[in-house]
Amino acid sequence: MDKVMEMKHITKIFPGTIANDDVTFELLKGETHVLLGENGAGKTTLMNILYGLYQPEKGDIFLNGQVSKINNPNDAIKLGIGMVHQHFMLIDKFTVTENIILGIEPKIGLKIDMKKAINDVKELAEKYAFNIEPTAKIEDISVGQQQKVEILKALYRGADILILDEPTAVLTPQEIDELGTIIDNLKKEGKSFILITHKLKEVMKMSDRVTIIRRGKVTGTVYTKETSIDELAELMVGRKVNLTVNKSEAKIGKDMLVVENLQVKNHRGILAVKGVNLTVRAGEIVGIAGVDGNGQTELVEALTGLIKPQNGKVMLDGKDIFNKTPREISDSGVGHVPEDRQKRGLILDFSLFENSILGLYHKLPFSKGIIMKYNEIRKHSQRLISEFDVRTPSDEVTAGSLSGGNQQKLIVAREISKNPNILIAAQPTRGLDVGAIEYIHKRIVEERDKGKAVLLVSLELDEILSLSDRIAVMYDGNVVDILERKDADERKLGILMAGGTVKNGKEVRDGE
Amino acid sequence: MVSNSETKSNKFLLAAKYVVRSLAFPLFAIFISFFVAVFFVMWSKGYGITQYFTALTDLIGIIITGSFGSTDQTLQTMNYVTPLIFTGIASAVSFKCGIFNIGVEGQFTLGILAAAVVGQIHGLSPIVHIPLIILSGTVAGGLWGSIPGFLKAKLGINEVINCIMLNYIAMYVVNFVIMRTPAGIHGKGQTPIIQDSAKLMKLNGVSFGIIIALICAVVVFWLLWKTTKGYEIRAVGINPHASEYGGINISKNIIFAMVLSGAIAGLGGAVHLSGTVYMTTDLLSFIGYGMDGIAVALLAKSNPIGCIPSALLFGTLESSSRILQINNIPKEVVYLIQSVVIVFVATDYIVDYFKEKKRKKGAVVNG
């Protein structure tokens, strides 16, 4: 097969770091080539160079055998390169067609030739078997459909090489399968794909070849057929990684958190949690699965007092914590690892020791009356840092200077040090590298084994499946079903997450 | 593990680095402002370009002899510096909590008014009267500060607009009291001189006010960095979302910071009245200490201890303006220096802002 694209000896230096160090990467016609690496490994940088957003310090890009200079994204588009970003670049109020033609509208005089545009889009969609309505507004279609619009947008501009940045992050398992089919169809038409991802499972399922980048350097290019998840993880992290979470049988205790008919409005005043019933018992991990934006955020914020719930009942160990302040809830034994660690979890300009007592500073031994006991605080923070392996020069640096993984370790350490009855962890490993994920998972399971109740909210199905003892699925503000871990699999959860129903863990009733 | 002595020297290095870094920009700003101001001195005195250093020594010489040349002049200068320390600290407290108390002017003015009225009470012993006059100003300023604080915390109304309006109201309240009530002398357009029992004592001619100002700076510093309340105020100022998560009541802290800020400004007003001016005239425009206090706090980077040298600089410039005039240098040079300092300090904040932005962008790039 021909090489459609080759990047040779690319070096890109940012102040203080070498993002790409002599990277060579090639793409064959009609193949899916995955660029695999941890956060910060330099894969997005490499693709931004290909797309003309950055200029490399050294190295050349060859397209169809010819040296090409790509100064900006317009050059890239002209050369047949299309990019679908992780966060879609679509205008909500516009229709599918309007979004696709944006910037290269077919015109009659000064007027946009909308008829031709709609026809073009329809033709294109039919050609590649995209099931999409050209006149639908973006705000009315699902995330999976929006991604198709992004892909169509690139195809409409004549792309032969498509770069997809973390394409599966926002999709349900069914939508991921659908994306796989689309990619296969397009490959038959001679298009080539580069996928940027750090999810190993999808790499195995969707790709032909994998190039692994670690700390800016290529550590290997392998054929997917000839490799395994464990080998890929090792190439990615640089050491053996334990991908499966080892945990023993849950020793279930009494009901710790009981939520009855909880209703919560979101910040725009719309009911986002519509009567949730949920029980979390001591010694178990309950996972909440669901596509982003189905009420998980509001549920957690209402449980922790960050937004006022409308209605319902919340009991913690027999004590009413409905509609209490965050202070009261935290003091009655709720540890909370928040979803957005930089907005909620840490005060980035505060030092680590000041951050280590957020939510604890008003209690002994950290303060007496209004006087802060800095000796005790420093001891506490140093204990957290060594116990949870937070990599930092000292506890005096600001939290903002730590990497994401270490920031998260500090938060988890602080919340666990509160010795809570229940630990609520929302997206505890989002954006972290494999090493940090492994560590945080281990600590969460440890809490369960100590007899604590754990409520885990995650968008990553793998995380839910590997940690949870029971799994509640949220869809459109409701818990649509609660499955025992042994009855749950990816397919069932996917159907539930998309609003379908499954008959009590046995057979699928509809939604297929 | 690092050895103990190593950590200690490391700590010292870090602290030294921190001090140098935080002082570098204000000092640089002052240096540049003088550099620019000298050109205006040359222009007004008709010096040639080669006489740059003559003009520089002229300017600095006049400012220093004009402000500290004699005991009298030094005392005079201290009278300018003292209220600026108070208003500087008052502004700094609000900045630390993430609110912009531009109403320090009004709170200071009401502190003056309260003191001017309370100071007229007959027949009190100084032991009672002096604490009373100080307290009256503090309470008046605190109450005045609580209004925008309360409106911001409970109703979300922007404090800047309310503060500006309250500054004008404070000014007209003073005029009303002087013109329409027995507490003022209508004919003279001023309040009567306060009783001797209400006048702040002097130590070797230095008003006790400066000592109160220094104590105030230390107490506020202690409050902000050594107490739970200070932890809360600073946390709310940097990141209200995380503060809320950490169980800190944002509304309470905003109101508290505004009351504290207003109280310090009012205290400054009372000290100024009972220690220096003894009465107030009717006001055609703002007294000005409150507005300058913002500049003092900016230059001090909202550090209450830093407000002391910062106020010293601004007070010295202020007090030397008349002497400059006599020496054929327009007194506007003083305002010029002040403005350039502020522009540069503001630039520092802008630099920080872009650094932050770049850091965030960098993070995305490596995502």
Contacts between the chains, C-beta under 8 A, distances in Angstrom:
chain1	res1	chain2	res2	distance
A	14	B	362	6.7
A	14	B	365	7.0
A	14	B	366	8.0
A	17	B	366	7.6
A	19	B	365	7.2
A	19	B	366	6.6
A	39	B	366	7.3
A	39	B	367	6.1
A	40	B	366	4.3
A	40	B	367	7.3
A	42	B	366	7.1
A	44	B	365	6.9
A	44	B	366	7.2
A	44	B	367	5.4
A	45	B	365	6.0
A	45	B	366	6.8
A	48	B	365	7.3
A	304	B	245	7.7
A	306	B	244	6.3
A	306	B	245	6.5
A	325	B	247	7.1
A	325	B	249	7.3
A	326	B	244	6.2
A	326	B	245	6.4
A	326	B	246	7.6
A	326	B	247	4.8
A	327	B	247	3.3
A	327	B	248	7.8
A	327	B	249	7.5
A	330	B	247	5.3
A	331	B	247	7.6
A	336	B	245	7.2
A	338	B	245	6.0
A	343	B	239	7.5
A	343	B	241	4.9
A	343	B	242	6.9
A	344	B	241	5.4
A	344	B	242	5.5
A	344	B	244	7.9
A	344	B	245	4.4
A	345	B	242	6.6
A	345	B	245	6.9
A	346	B	239	8.0
A	346	B	242	6.1
A	347	B	235	5.6
A	347	B	238	5.2
A	347	B	239	4.7
A	347	B	242	4.9
A	347	B	243	7.4
A	348	B	238	7.7
A	348	B	239	7.0
A	349	B	238	4.9
A	349	B	239	7.7
A	350	B	234	7.6
A	350	B	235	7.1
A	350	B	238	6.8
A	354	B	231	7.1
A	358	B	235	7.4
A	358	B	242	6.8
A	358	B	245	7.4
A	358	B	246	3.9
A	359	B	245	7.3
A	359	B	246	4.3
A	359	B	247	5.2
A	361	B	228	5.7
A	361	B	231	5.6
A	361	B	246	7.8
A	362	B	228	5.7
A	362	B	247	7.4
A	367	B	227	7.9
A	367	B	228	4.9
A	370	B	227	4.4
A	370	B	228	5.2
A	370	B	229	5.6
A	371	B	226	6.6
A	371	B	227	6.1
A	371	B	228	7.7
A	372	B	226	5.7
A	372	B	227	6.1
A	372	B	228	6.0
A	372	B	230	8.0
A	372	B	231	6.4
A	374	B	226	7.7
A	394	B	7	7.9
A	394	B	10	7.7
A	394	B	14	7.9
A	396	B	11	7.8
A	396	B	14	6.7
A	400	B	359	7.8
A	431	B	367	7.7
